[in-house]
Amino acid sequence: MLRRLAADDLAALAALEQQAQPRSWSRDMLAGALAGADTRVLGIESQGRLVGHAIVARLPFEAELQALLVAPGHRRQGLAGELLGAVIEQARCWECERLLLEVRAGNEGAIALYRRAGFIEDGRRRGYYPPRVVGEGREDALLMSLPLDRC
């Protein structure tokens, strides 16, 4: 089930973040996203448990996908695509001109998902992300966007 998350979902959201990625959003950052007037946090549940989320923020003329993740045990089931579709719909309803995102250059699965949805590469931030593992170099960020039509 896909739905907008609220303040009472904070504990489940923070637990998902810590479980699913090494450099997770802090509890305070997640609380801010849940409370923000220009931010939507969308969640997807399986068997009553939060297994994925996306955070999108409204900017003056655009929207930015700030986070999208699915718990490791629930990947490759179409949940990220479902979340992305809901984010795109939210940005359209806000009447944004484009949806923006940045993604690690080595995250081939996410890049393929975004390209299937129609995102194009706009540029690259060299050495933007810190290494995932000690001894690795910094990783580039790909900047991508999707032009939007209105709701």
Buried (B, 14 or more C-beta within 10 A) or exposed (E): EBEEBEEEBBEBBBBBBEEBBEEBBEBEBBBEBBEEEEBBBBBBBBEEEBBBBBBBBBBEEBBBBBBBBBBEEBBEBEBBEBBBBBBBEBBBBBEBBBBBBBBBBEBEEBBEBBEEBEBEBEEEEEEBBEEEEEEEEEBBBBBBBBEBEEE
